[in-house]
Amino acid sequence: MATIPELNSEDLWRRVGLDELRQALVRTRGLMEQFEQALRMLPPCNACARVALLERIDAAGQGLSGEIIGLSVLASTLKQAVAAAEHTQAELGANTPEPCRCSSGQCTCHE
C-alpha cells in the first residue's frame, strides 16, 4: 500500500496555488495580535486609555483596511482565474480537435 507524504499546512496552501492568500492571512493575523497587545498596554486611567485606544485603532485600522482590500482583490482575481480555467476546459472538451486526415499523406492544412 502506497503511503501519502505528510504535508504541513503551508505546503497544502502552496499545492492548491493559494500561498499568496495564506501569506496575506498571516500578515492580517499579525496585525490583529499587535492590536491585542496594544489593548493590554493601555493606561489605567479610562480617559487616557480611550485616547490611546483611538490613536491605536486609527493606526491599526489603516493597516488592516489595506490588507483587507488586498485580500478582496486577490480573492476576486482567484475567482476570475478559476472561472477562466473552467471555461477554457469546457471549450476544449466541447471542441476537441480531430486528427488530420489529409489524403495526400503530407499535411498542408495545419501549417
Jmol script that loads the backbone (N, CA, C; Angstrom):
load data "model"
ATOM      1  N   MET A   1       0.840  -1.175   0.000  1.00  0.00           N
ATOM      2  CA  MET A   1       0.000   0.000   0.000  1.00  0.00           C
ATOM      3  C   MET A   1       0.887   1.240   0.000  1.00  0.00           C
ATOM      4  N   ALA A   2       0.599   2.172  -0.893  1.00  0.00           N
ATOM      5  CA  ALA A   2       1.407   3.376  -1.014  1.00  0.00           C
ATOM      6  C   ALA A   2       1.111   4.322   0.137  1.00  0.00           C
ATOM      7  N   THR A   3       2.150   4.969   0.638  1.00  0.00           N
ATOM      8  CA  THR A   3       1.957   5.940   1.709  1.00  0.00           C
ATOM      9  C   THR A   3       1.889   7.334   1.111  1.00  0.00           C
ATOM     10  N   ILE A   4       1.054   8.150   1.698  1.00  0.00           N
ATOM     11  CA  ILE A   4       0.889   9.527   1.251  1.00  0.00           C
ATOM     12  C   ILE A   4       1.831  10.395   2.074  1.00  0.00           C
ATOM     13  N   PRO A   5       2.686  11.180   1.407  1.00  0.00           N
ATOM     14  CA  PRO A   5       3.602  12.022   2.182  1.00  0.00           C
ATOM     15  C   PRO A   5       2.823  13.055   2.993  1.00  0.00           C
ATOM     16  N   GLU A   6       3.293  13.279   4.212  1.00  0.00           N
ATOM     17  CA  GLU A   6       2.616  14.231   5.091  1.00  0.00           C
ATOM     18  C   GLU A   6       3.012  15.649   4.701  1.00  0.00           C
ATOM     19  N   LEU A   7       2.024  16.514   4.526  1.00  0.00           N
ATOM     20  CA  LEU A   7       2.270  17.895   4.161  1.00  0.00           C
ATOM     21  C   LEU A   7       1.899  18.800   5.327  1.00  0.00           C
ATOM     22  N   ASN A   8       2.686  19.855   5.526  1.00  0.00           N
ATOM     23  CA  ASN A   8       2.261  20.827   6.530  1.00  0.00           C
ATOM     24  C   ASN A   8       1.279  21.786   5.883  1.00  0.00           C
ATOM     25  N   SER A   9       0.656  22.627   6.687  1.00  0.00           N
ATOM     26  CA  SER A   9      -0.401  23.495   6.151  1.00  0.00           C
ATOM     27  C   SER A   9       0.136  24.449   5.089  1.00  0.00           C
ATOM     28  N   GLU A  10       1.364  24.924   5.235  1.00  0.00           N
ATOM     29  CA  GLU A  10       1.936  25.826   4.233  1.00  0.00           C
ATOM     30  C   GLU A  10       2.070  25.116   2.885  1.00  0.00           C
ATOM     31  N   ASP A  11       2.491  23.854   2.921  1.00  0.00           N
ATOM     32  CA  ASP A  11       2.603  23.073   1.679  1.00  0.00           C
ATOM     33  C   ASP A  11       1.237  22.849   1.040  1.00  0.00           C
ATOM     34  N   LEU A  12       0.211  22.633   1.860  1.00  0.00           N
ATOM     35  CA  LEU A  12      -1.133  22.428   1.323  1.00  0.00           C
ATOM     36  C   LEU A  12      -1.622  23.680   0.597  1.00  0.00           C
ATOM     37  N   TRP A  13      -1.412  24.839   1.201  1.00  0.00           N
ATOM     38  CA  TRP A  13      -1.815  26.088   0.551  1.00  0.00           C
ATOM     39  C   TRP A  13      -1.063  26.268  -0.771  1.00  0.00           C
ATOM     40  N   ARG A  14       0.224  25.989  -0.757  1.00  0.00           N
ATOM     41  CA  ARG A  14       1.047  26.127  -1.964  1.00  0.00           C
ATOM     42  C   ARG A  14       0.589  25.131  -3.024  1.00  0.00           C
ATOM     43  N   ARG A  15       0.233  23.929  -2.593  1.00  0.00           N
ATOM     44  CA  ARG A  15      -0.178  22.867  -3.517  1.00  0.00           C
ATOM     45  C   ARG A  15      -1.421  23.262  -4.326  1.00  0.00           C
ATOM     46  N   VAL A  16      -2.341  23.969  -3.701  1.00  0.00           N
ATOM     47  CA  VAL A  16      -3.550  24.380  -4.410  1.00  0.00           C
ATOM     48  C   VAL A  16      -3.431  25.791  -4.986  1.00  0.00           C
ATOM     49  N   GLY A  17      -2.216  26.353  -4.943  1.00  0.00           N
ATOM     50  CA  GLY A  17      -1.969  27.645  -5.566  1.00  0.00           C
ATOM     51  C   GLY A  17      -2.474  28.835  -4.788  1.00  0.00           C
ATOM     52  N   LEU A  18      -2.628  28.690  -3.477  1.00  0.00           N
ATOM     53  CA  LEU A  18      -3.153  29.779  -2.667  1.00  0.00           C
ATOM     54  C   LEU A  18      -2.146  30.283  -1.636  1.00  0.00           C
ATOM     55  N   ASP A  19      -0.857  30.089  -1.900  1.00  0.00           N
ATOM     56  CA  ASP A  19       0.143  30.506  -0.921  1.00  0.00           C
ATOM     57  C   ASP A  19       0.156  32.022  -0.727  1.00  0.00           C
ATOM     58  N   GLU A  20      -0.159  32.794  -1.743  1.00  0.00           N
ATOM     59  CA  GLU A  20      -0.209  34.248  -1.596  1.00  0.00           C
ATOM     60  C   GLU A  20      -1.357  34.654  -0.670  1.00  0.00           C
ATOM     61  N   LEU A  21      -2.487  33.971  -0.801  1.00  0.00           N
ATOM     62  CA  LEU A  21      -3.616  34.237   0.089  1.00  0.00           C
ATOM     63  C   LEU A  21      -3.247  33.876   1.521  1.00  0.00           C
ATOM     64  N   ARG A  22      -2.558  32.769   1.729  1.00  0.00           N
ATOM     65  CA  ARG A  22      -2.140  32.358   3.072  1.00  0.00           C
ATOM     66  C   ARG A  22      -1.215  33.395   3.687  1.00  0.00           C
ATOM     67  N   GLN A  23      -0.277  33.911   2.901  1.00  0.00           N
ATOM     68  CA  GLN A  23       0.649  34.917   3.412  1.00  0.00           C
ATOM     69  C   GLN A  23      -0.095  36.187   3.832  1.00  0.00           C
ATOM     70  N   ALA A  24      -1.108  36.569   3.053  1.00  0.00           N
ATOM     71  CA  ALA A  24      -1.905  37.744   3.407  1.00  0.00           C
ATOM     72  C   ALA A  24      -2.661  37.507   4.711  1.00  0.00           C
ATOM     73  N   LEU A  25      -3.193  36.307   4.886  1.00  0.00           N
ATOM     74  CA  LEU A  25      -3.911  35.987   6.123  1.00  0.00           C
ATOM     75  C   LEU A  25      -2.964  35.984   7.319  1.00  0.00           C
ATOM     76  N   VAL A  26      -1.746  35.505   7.121  1.00  0.00           N
ATOM     77  CA  VAL A  26      -0.757  35.504   8.199  1.00  0.00           C
ATOM     78  C   VAL A  26      -0.420  36.947   8.596  1.00  0.00           C
ATOM     79  N   ARG A  27      -0.259  37.829   7.586  1.00  0.00           N
ATOM     80  CA  ARG A  27       0.019  39.240   7.893  1.00  0.00           C
ATOM     81  C   ARG A  27      -1.142  39.856   8.668  1.00  0.00           C
ATOM     82  N   THR A  28      -2.370  39.519   8.271  1.00  0.00           N
ATOM     83  CA  THR A  28      -3.547  40.049   8.948  1.00  0.00           C
ATOM     84  C   THR A  28      -3.592  39.558  10.394  1.00  0.00           C
ATOM     85  N   ARG A  29      -3.281  38.286  10.595  1.00  0.00           N
ATOM     86  CA  ARG A  29      -3.253  37.738  11.958  1.00  0.00           C
ATOM     87  C   ARG A  29      -2.211  38.467  12.799  1.00  0.00           C
ATOM     88  N   GLY A  30      -1.074  38.777  12.212  1.00  0.00           N
ATOM     89  CA  GLY A  30      -0.033  39.514  12.934  1.00  0.00           C
ATOM     90  C   GLY A  30      -0.508  40.892  13.354  1.00  0.00           C
ATOM     91  N   LEU A  31      -1.208  41.585  12.471  1.00  0.00           N
ATOM     92  CA  LEU A  31      -1.753  42.900  12.820  1.00  0.00           C
ATOM     93  C   LEU A  31      -2.767  42.796  13.949  1.00  0.00           C
ATOM     94  N   MET A  32      -3.582  41.741  13.920  1.00  0.00           N
ATOM     95  CA  MET A  32      -4.576  41.541  14.972  1.00  0.00           C
ATOM     96  C   MET A  32      -3.873  41.309  16.317  1.00  0.00           C
ATOM     97  N   GLU A  33      -2.822  40.520  16.321  1.00  0.00           N
ATOM     98  CA  GLU A  33      -2.098  40.245  17.559  1.00  0.00           C
ATOM     99  C   GLU A  33      -1.423  41.501  18.093  1.00  0.00           C
ATOM    100  N   GLN A  34      -0.904  42.347  17.189  1.00  0.00           N
ATOM    101  CA  GLN A  34      -0.304  43.607  17.623  1.00  0.00           C
ATOM    102  C   GLN A  34      -1.343  44.500  18.275  1.00  0.00           C
ATOM    103  N   PHE A  35      -2.545  44.540  17.698  1.00  0.00           N
ATOM    104  CA  PHE A  35      -3.611  45.358  18.257  1.00  0.00           C
ATOM    105  C   PHE A  35      -4.017  44.843  19.640  1.00  0.00           C
ATOM    106  N   GLU A  36      -4.128  43.532  19.790  1.00  0.00           N
ATOM    107  CA  GLU A  36      -4.491  42.962  21.083  1.00  0.00           C
ATOM    108  C   GLU A  36      -3.420  43.271  22.128  1.00  0.00           C
ATOM    109  N   GLN A  37      -2.163  43.251  21.714  1.00  0.00           N
ATOM    110  CA  GLN A  37      -1.072  43.606  22.628  1.00  0.00           C
ATOM    111  C   GLN A  37      -1.198  45.069  23.056  1.00  0.00           C
ATOM    112  N   ALA A  38      -1.568  45.933  22.121  1.00  0.00           N
ATOM    113  CA  ALA A  38      -1.754  47.351  22.461  1.00  0.00           C
ATOM    114  C   ALA A  38      -2.889  47.524  23.462  1.00  0.00           C
ATOM    115  N   LEU A  39      -3.949  46.730  23.342  1.00  0.00           N
ATOM    116  CA  LEU A  39      -5.054  46.809  24.304  1.00  0.00           C
ATOM    117  C   LEU A  39      -4.581  46.445  25.715  1.00  0.00           C
ATOM    118  N   ARG A  40      -3.709  45.457  25.784  1.00  0.00           N
ATOM    119  CA  ARG A  40      -3.194  45.033  27.094  1.00  0.00           C
ATOM    120  C   ARG A  40      -2.341  46.126  27.740  1.00  0.00           C
ATOM    121  N   MET A  41      -1.758  47.001  26.925  1.00  0.00           N
ATOM    122  CA  MET A  41      -0.824  48.004  27.432  1.00  0.00           C
ATOM    123  C   MET A  41      -1.479  49.373  27.635  1.00  0.00           C
ATOM    124  N   LEU A  42      -2.796  49.452  27.581  1.00  0.00           N
ATOM    125  CA  LEU A  42      -3.474  50.730  27.786  1.00  0.00           C
ATOM    126  C   LEU A  42      -3.247  51.237  29.208  1.00  0.00           C
ATOM    127  N   PRO A  43      -3.181  52.566  29.355  1.00  0.00           N
ATOM    128  CA  PRO A  43      -3.009  53.125  30.707  1.00  0.00           C
ATOM    129  C   PRO A  43      -4.243  52.855  31.575  1.00  0.00           C
ATOM    130  N   PRO A  44      -4.084  52.865  32.893  1.00  0.00           N
ATOM    131  CA  PRO A  44      -5.202  52.548  33.789  1.00  0.00           C
ATOM    132  C   PRO A  44      -6.303  53.610  33.809  1.00  0.00           C
ATOM    133  N   CYS A  45      -5.974  54.849  33.529  1.00  0.00           N
ATOM    134  CA  CYS A  45      -6.961  55.920  33.509  1.00  0.00           C
ATOM    135  C   CYS A  45      -7.858  55.751  32.285  1.00  0.00           C
ATOM    136  N   ASN A  46      -9.181  55.715  32.471  1.00  0.00           N
ATOM    137  CA  ASN A  46     -10.113  55.480  31.374  1.00  0.00           C
ATOM    138  C   ASN A  46     -10.012  56.549  30.284  1.00  0.00           C
ATOM    139  N   ALA A  47      -9.898  57.810  30.671  1.00  0.00           N
ATOM    140  CA  ALA A  47      -9.816  58.892  29.678  1.00  0.00           C
ATOM    141  C   ALA A  47      -8.547  58.743  28.834  1.00  0.00           C
ATOM    142  N   CYS A  48      -7.428  58.496  29.496  1.00  0.00           N
ATOM    143  CA  CYS A  48      -6.163  58.311  28.760  1.00  0.00           C
ATOM    144  C   CYS A  48      -6.205  57.041  27.922  1.00  0.00           C
ATOM    145  N   ALA A  49      -6.845  55.989  28.442  1.00  0.00           N
ATOM    146  CA  ALA A  49      -6.947  54.728  27.704  1.00  0.00           C
ATOM    147  C   ALA A  49      -7.752  54.928  26.427  1.00  0.00           C
ATOM    148  N   ARG A  50      -8.848  55.724  26.521  1.00  0.00           N
ATOM    149  CA  ARG A  50      -9.668  55.990  25.331  1.00  0.00           C
ATOM    150  C   ARG A  50      -8.865  56.716  24.261  1.00  0.00           C
ATOM    151  N   VAL A  51      -8.119  57.733  24.663  1.00  0.00           N
ATOM    152  CA  VAL A  51      -7.310  58.487  23.693  1.00  0.00           C
ATOM    153  C   VAL A  51      -6.268  57.575  23.055  1.00  0.00           C
ATOM    154  N   ALA A  52      -5.571  56.818  23.882  1.00  0.00           N
ATOM    155  CA  ALA A  52      -4.548  55.909  23.353  1.00  0.00           C
ATOM    156  C   ALA A  52      -5.174  54.848  22.454  1.00  0.00           C
ATOM    157  N   LEU A  53      -6.340  54.351  22.858  1.00  0.00           N
ATOM    158  CA  LEU A  53      -7.021  53.328  22.075  1.00  0.00           C
ATOM    159  C   LEU A  53      -7.454  53.879  20.717  1.00  0.00           C
ATOM    160  N   LEU A  54      -8.014  55.086  20.710  1.00  0.00           N
ATOM    161  CA  LEU A  54      -8.437  55.684  19.440  1.00  0.00           C
ATOM    162  C   LEU A  54      -7.255  55.917  18.501  1.00  0.00           C
ATOM    163  N   GLU A  55      -6.139  56.339  19.065  1.00  0.00           N
ATOM    164  CA  GLU A  55      -4.940  56.521  18.233  1.00  0.00           C
ATOM    165  C   GLU A  55      -4.486  55.185  17.656  1.00  0.00           C
ATOM    166  N   ARG A  56      -4.505  54.171  18.500  1.00  0.00           N
ATOM    167  CA  ARG A  56      -4.074  52.838  18.053  1.00  0.00           C
ATOM    168  C   ARG A  56      -5.054  52.250  17.031  1.00  0.00           C
ATOM    169  N   ILE A  57      -6.354  52.454  17.255  1.00  0.00           N
ATOM    170  CA  ILE A  57      -7.367  51.963  16.310  1.00  0.00           C
ATOM    171  C   ILE A  57      -7.161  52.606  14.953  1.00  0.00           C
ATOM    172  N   ASP A  58      -6.885  53.899  14.954  1.00  0.00           N
ATOM    173  CA  ASP A  58      -6.669  54.600  13.691  1.00  0.00           C
ATOM    174  C   ASP A  58      -5.466  54.017  12.948  1.00  0.00           C
ATOM    175  N   ALA A  59      -4.361  53.839  13.658  1.00  0.00           N
ATOM    176  CA  ALA A  59      -3.152  53.301  13.011  1.00  0.00           C
ATOM    177  C   ALA A  59      -3.357  51.860  12.554  1.00  0.00           C
ATOM    178  N   ALA A  60      -3.918  51.028  13.428  1.00  0.00           N
ATOM    179  CA  ALA A  60      -4.127  49.620  13.074  1.00  0.00           C
ATOM    180  C   ALA A  60      -5.197  49.484  12.003  1.00  0.00           C
ATOM    181  N   GLY A  61      -6.218  50.323  12.074  1.00  0.00           N
ATOM    182  CA  GLY A  61      -7.291  50.276  11.085  1.00  0.00           C
ATOM    183  C   GLY A  61      -6.783  50.551   9.690  1.00  0.00           C
ATOM    184  N   GLN A  62      -5.856  51.485   9.561  1.00  0.00           N
ATOM    185  CA  GLN A  62      -5.285  51.772   8.247  1.00  0.00           C
ATOM    186  C   GLN A  62      -4.537  50.557   7.706  1.00  0.00           C
ATOM    187  N   GLY A  63      -3.759  49.911   8.572  1.00  0.00           N
ATOM    188  CA  GLY A  63      -3.035  48.707   8.135  1.00  0.00           C
ATOM    189  C   GLY A  63      -3.968  47.565   7.791  1.00  0.00           C
ATOM    190  N   LEU A  64      -4.973  47.343   8.636  1.00  0.00           N
ATOM    191  CA  LEU A  64      -5.922  46.257   8.388  1.00  0.00           C
ATOM    192  C   LEU A  64      -6.763  46.513   7.144  1.00  0.00           C
ATOM    193  N   SER A  65      -7.190  47.751   6.950  1.00  0.00           N
ATOM    194  CA  SER A  65      -8.014  48.029   5.775  1.00  0.00           C
ATOM    195  C   SER A  65      -7.212  47.803   4.498  1.00  0.00           C
ATOM    196  N   GLY A  66      -5.932  48.149   4.518  1.00  0.00           N
ATOM    197  CA  GLY A  66      -5.092  47.865   3.348  1.00  0.00           C
ATOM    198  C   GLY A  66      -4.980  46.378   3.080  1.00  0.00           C
ATOM    199  N   GLU A  67      -4.811  45.598   4.136  1.00  0.00           N
ATOM    200  CA  GLU A  67      -4.724  44.149   3.983  1.00  0.00           C
ATOM    201  C   GLU A  67      -6.047  43.572   3.490  1.00  0.00           C
ATOM    202  N   ILE A  68      -7.156  44.058   4.009  1.00  0.00           N
ATOM    203  CA  ILE A  68      -8.464  43.543   3.605  1.00  0.00           C
ATOM    204  C   ILE A  68      -8.740  43.867   2.149  1.00  0.00           C
ATOM    205  N   ILE A  69      -8.376  45.069   1.727  1.00  0.00           N
ATOM    206  CA  ILE A  69      -8.542  45.424   0.309  1.00  0.00           C
ATOM    207  C   ILE A  69      -7.692  44.489  -0.540  1.00  0.00           C
ATOM    208  N   GLY A  70      -6.457  44.243  -0.111  1.00  0.00           N
ATOM    209  CA  GLY A  70      -5.588  43.317  -0.848  1.00  0.00           C
ATOM    210  C   GLY A  70      -6.182  41.917  -0.914  1.00  0.00           C
ATOM    211  N   LEU A  71      -6.742  41.444   0.203  1.00  0.00           N
ATOM    212  CA  LEU A  71      -7.374  40.121   0.220  1.00  0.00           C
ATOM    213  C   LEU A  71      -8.584  40.071  -0.704  1.00  0.00           C
ATOM    214  N   SER A  72      -9.365  41.131  -0.719  1.00  0.00           N
ATOM    215  CA  SER A  72     -10.544  41.165  -1.590  1.00  0.00           C
ATOM    216  C   SER A  72     -10.145  41.125  -3.056  1.00  0.00           C
ATOM    217  N   VAL A  73      -9.132  41.906  -3.407  1.00  0.00           N
ATOM    218  CA  VAL A  73      -8.654  41.915  -4.792  1.00  0.00           C
ATOM    219  C   VAL A  73      -8.094  40.557  -5.162  1.00  0.00           C
ATOM    220  N   LEU A  74      -7.324  39.966  -4.255  1.00  0.00           N
ATOM    221  CA  LEU A  74      -6.746  38.649  -4.515  1.00  0.00           C
ATOM    222  C   LEU A  74      -7.838  37.597  -4.669  1.00  0.00           C
ATOM    223  N   ALA A  75      -8.836  37.617  -3.813  1.00  0.00           N
ATOM    224  CA  ALA A  75      -9.935  36.647  -3.907  1.00  0.00           C
ATOM    225  C   ALA A  75     -10.691  36.814  -5.222  1.00  0.00           C
ATOM    226  N   SER A  76     -10.925  38.051  -5.616  1.00  0.00           N
ATOM    227  CA  SER A  76     -11.621  38.304  -6.877  1.00  0.00           C
ATOM    228  C   SER A  76     -10.801  37.810  -8.063  1.00  0.00           C
ATOM    229  N   THR A  77      -9.494  38.061  -8.027  1.00  0.00           N
ATOM    230  CA  THR A  77      -8.615  37.606  -9.097  1.00  0.00           C
ATOM    231  C   THR A  77      -8.584  36.090  -9.177  1.00  0.00           C
ATOM    232  N   LEU A  78      -8.518  35.436  -8.013  1.00  0.00           N
ATOM    233  CA  LEU A  78      -8.521  33.972  -7.991  1.00  0.00           C
ATOM    234  C   LEU A  78      -9.830  33.426  -8.544  1.00  0.00           C
ATOM    235  N   LYS A  79     -10.935  34.068  -8.188  1.00  0.00           N
ATOM    236  CA  LYS A  79     -12.242  33.630  -8.676  1.00  0.00           C
ATOM    237  C   LYS A  79     -12.303  33.762 -10.201  1.00  0.00           C
ATOM    238  N   GLN A  80     -11.795  34.867 -10.736  1.00  0.00           N
ATOM    239  CA  GLN A  80     -11.784  35.074 -12.181  1.00  0.00           C
ATOM    240  C   GLN A  80     -10.885  34.055 -12.876  1.00  0.00           C
ATOM    241  N   ALA A  81      -9.729  33.766 -12.267  1.00  0.00           N
ATOM    242  CA  ALA A  81      -8.807  32.800 -12.862  1.00  0.00           C
ATOM    243  C   ALA A  81      -9.416  31.406 -12.913  1.00  0.00           C
ATOM    244  N   VAL A  82     -10.089  31.012 -11.832  1.00  0.00           N
ATOM    245  CA  VAL A  82     -10.746  29.698 -11.798  1.00  0.00           C
ATOM    246  C   VAL A  82     -11.863  29.645 -12.838  1.00  0.00           C
ATOM    247  N   ALA A  83     -12.642  30.712 -12.934  1.00  0.00           N
ATOM    248  CA  ALA A  83     -13.734  30.743 -13.917  1.00  0.00           C
ATOM    249  C   ALA A  83     -13.179  30.653 -15.341  1.00  0.00           C
ATOM    250  N   ALA A  84     -12.089  31.369 -15.608  1.00  0.00           N
ATOM    251  CA  ALA A  84     -11.481  31.322 -16.941  1.00  0.00           C
ATOM    252  C   ALA A  84     -10.940  29.928 -17.241  1.00  0.00           C
ATOM    253  N   ALA A  85     -10.311  29.300 -16.251  1.00  0.00           N
ATOM    254  CA  ALA A  85      -9.785  27.948 -16.452  1.00  0.00           C
ATOM    255  C   ALA A  85     -10.918  26.954 -16.695  1.00  0.00           C
ATOM    256  N   GLU A  86     -12.002  27.067 -15.941  1.00  0.00           N
ATOM    257  CA  GLU A  86     -13.140  26.171 -16.139  1.00  0.00           C
ATOM    258  C   GLU A  86     -13.783  26.394 -17.505  1.00  0.00           C
ATOM    259  N   HIS A  87     -13.891  27.645 -17.923  1.00  0.00           N
ATOM    260  CA  HIS A  87     -14.466  27.963 -19.228  1.00  0.00           C
ATOM    261  C   HIS A  87     -13.593  27.387 -20.348  1.00  0.00           C
ATOM    262  N   THR A  88     -12.297  27.570 -20.230  1.00  0.00           N
ATOM    263  CA  THR A  88     -11.377  27.057 -21.243  1.00  0.00           C
ATOM    264  C   THR A  88     -11.421  25.538 -21.294  1.00  0.00           C
ATOM    265  N   GLN A  89     -11.479  24.900 -20.124  1.00  0.00           N
ATOM    266  CA  GLN A  89     -11.556  23.442 -20.082  1.00  0.00           C
ATOM    267  C   GLN A  89     -12.841  22.955 -20.745  1.00  0.00           C
ATOM    268  N   ALA A  90     -13.949  23.640 -20.495  1.00  0.00           N
ATOM    269  CA  ALA A  90     -15.224  23.254 -21.109  1.00  0.00           C
ATOM    270  C   ALA A  90     -15.164  23.428 -22.623  1.00  0.00           C
ATOM    271  N   GLU A  91     -14.570  24.536 -23.079  1.00  0.00           N
ATOM    272  CA  GLU A  91     -14.443  24.773 -24.523  1.00  0.00           C
ATOM    273  C   GLU A  91     -13.561  23.721 -25.177  1.00  0.00           C
ATOM    274  N   LEU A  92     -12.453  23.391 -24.538  1.00  0.00           N
ATOM    275  CA  LEU A  92     -11.567  22.365 -25.099  1.00  0.00           C
ATOM    276  C   LEU A  92     -12.265  21.011 -25.138  1.00  0.00           C
ATOM    277  N   GLY A  93     -13.049  20.719 -24.113  1.00  0.00           N
ATOM    278  CA  GLY A  93     -13.789  19.460 -24.095  1.00  0.00           C
ATOM    279  C   GLY A  93     -14.842  19.397 -25.182  1.00  0.00           C
ATOM    280  N   ALA A  94     -15.476  20.528 -25.452  1.00  0.00           N
ATOM    281  CA  ALA A  94     -16.523  20.563 -26.468  1.00  0.00           C
ATOM    282  C   ALA A  94     -15.960  20.639 -27.886  1.00  0.00           C
ATOM    283  N   ASN A  95     -14.766  21.170 -28.034  1.00  0.00           N
ATOM    284  CA  ASN A  95     -14.178  21.369 -29.364  1.00  0.00           C
ATOM    285  C   ASN A  95     -12.856  20.622 -29.499  1.00  0.00           C
ATOM    286  N   THR A  96     -12.864  19.356 -29.145  1.00  0.00           N
ATOM    287  CA  THR A  96     -11.645  18.561 -29.232  1.00  0.00           C
ATOM    288  C   THR A  96     -11.220  18.444 -30.692  1.00  0.00           C
ATOM    289  N   PRO A  97      -9.976  18.854 -31.001  1.00  0.00           N
ATOM    290  CA  PRO A  97      -9.538  18.759 -32.402  1.00  0.00           C
ATOM    291  C   PRO A  97      -9.424  17.297 -32.841  1.00  0.00           C
ATOM    292  N   GLU A  98      -9.845  17.056 -34.061  1.00  0.00           N
ATOM    293  CA  GLU A  98      -9.745  15.706 -34.611  1.00  0.00           C
ATOM    294  C   GLU A  98      -8.412  15.560 -35.327  1.00  0.00           C
ATOM    295  N   PRO A  99      -7.877  14.338 -35.395  1.00  0.00           N
ATOM    296  CA  PRO A  99      -6.596  14.155 -36.091  1.00  0.00           C
ATOM    297  C   PRO A  99      -6.751  14.464 -37.582  1.00  0.00           C
ATOM    298  N   CYS A 100      -5.682  14.956 -38.161  1.00  0.00           N
ATOM    299  CA  CYS A 100      -5.691  15.322 -39.578  1.00  0.00           C
ATOM    300  C   CYS A 100      -5.768  14.063 -40.454  1.00  0.00           C
ATOM    301  N   ARG A 101      -6.607  14.136 -41.496  1.00  0.00           N
ATOM    302  CA  ARG A 101      -6.748  13.007 -42.428  1.00  0.00           C
ATOM    303  C   ARG A 101      -6.560  13.504 -43.862  1.00  0.00           C
ATOM    304  N   CYS A 102      -5.399  14.077 -44.109  1.00  0.00           N
ATOM    305  CA  CYS A 102      -5.107  14.569 -45.459  1.00  0.00           C
ATOM    306  C   CYS A 102      -4.880  13.375 -46.392  1.00  0.00           C
ATOM    307  N   SER A 103      -5.522  13.423 -47.541  1.00  0.00           N
ATOM    308  CA  SER A 103      -5.402  12.306 -48.481  1.00  0.00           C
ATOM    309  C   SER A 103      -4.031  12.275 -49.156  1.00  0.00           C
ATOM    310  N   SER A 104      -3.346  13.397 -49.234  1.00  0.00           N
ATOM    311  CA  SER A 104      -2.055  13.446 -49.906  1.00  0.00           C
ATOM    312  C   SER A 104      -0.939  12.802 -49.107  1.00  0.00           C
ATOM    313  N   GLY A 105      -1.189  12.520 -47.831  1.00  0.00           N
ATOM    314  CA  GLY A 105      -0.160  11.921 -46.994  1.00  0.00           C
ATOM    315  C   GLY A 105       0.611  12.954 -46.209  1.00  0.00           C
ATOM    316  N   GLN A 106       0.954  14.069 -46.825  1.00  0.00           N
ATOM    317  CA  GLN A 106       1.660  15.125 -46.116  1.00  0.00           C
ATOM    318  C   GLN A 106       0.652  16.247 -45.795  1.00  0.00           C
ATOM    319  N   CYS A 107       0.539  16.575 -44.527  1.00  0.00           N
ATOM    320  CA  CYS A 107      -0.447  17.568 -44.088  1.00  0.00           C
ATOM    321  C   CYS A 107       0.027  18.969 -44.459  1.00  0.00           C
ATOM    322  N   THR A 108      -0.829  19.687 -45.174  1.00  0.00           N
ATOM    323  CA  THR A 108      -0.521  21.086 -45.500  1.00  0.00           C
ATOM    324  C   THR A 108      -1.601  22.010 -44.979  1.00  0.00           C
ATOM    325  N   CYS A 109      -2.653  21.477 -44.429  1.00  0.00           N
ATOM    326  CA  CYS A 109      -3.762  22.333 -43.981  1.00  0.00           C
ATOM    327  C   CYS A 109      -3.565  22.870 -42.573  1.00  0.00           C
ATOM    328  N   HIS A 110      -2.611  22.381 -41.785  1.00  0.00           N
ATOM    329  CA  HIS A 110      -2.418  22.831 -40.402  1.00  0.00           C
ATOM    330  C   HIS A 110      -1.096  23.527 -40.187  1.00  0.00           C
ATOM    331  N   GLU A 111      -0.501  24.042 -41.184  1.00  0.00           N
ATOM    332  CA  GLU A 111       0.796  24.698 -41.004  1.00  0.00           C
ATOM    333  C   GLU A 111       0.637  26.151 -40.667  1.00  0.00           C
TER     334      GLU A 111
END
end "model"
wireframe off; spacefill off
backbone 0.3
color backbone group
